[in-house]
Amino acid sequence: MSTRRGFLAGLLGAAGAHSAAPPVRWALSGYIWQDDIEQGIRDTARFGFHGIEPFRQHLMRYLDKPRALKEKFDAAG
């Protein structure tokens, strides 16, 4: 049989565990933008997401120039 005291103790424990959890970081899938990952990077920042999941076709053109890709992310915010 449950008691109010037991219920409240469980509720407070769950609330404490929830506040201790790390914040969730949201991202978008780069698949939405197909071949225009640069627009995807700008849109991701504009929409307030934390990141974008690139696909192989997005990264192939930046394999020899990773700094250029980083600059695109930095410029987008």
Summary of the structure (lengths in Angstrom):
residues: 77
radius of gyration: 20.9
end to end distance: 54.4
largest distance: 66.1
contacts: 148
relative contact order: 0.13
helix: 65%
strand: 8%
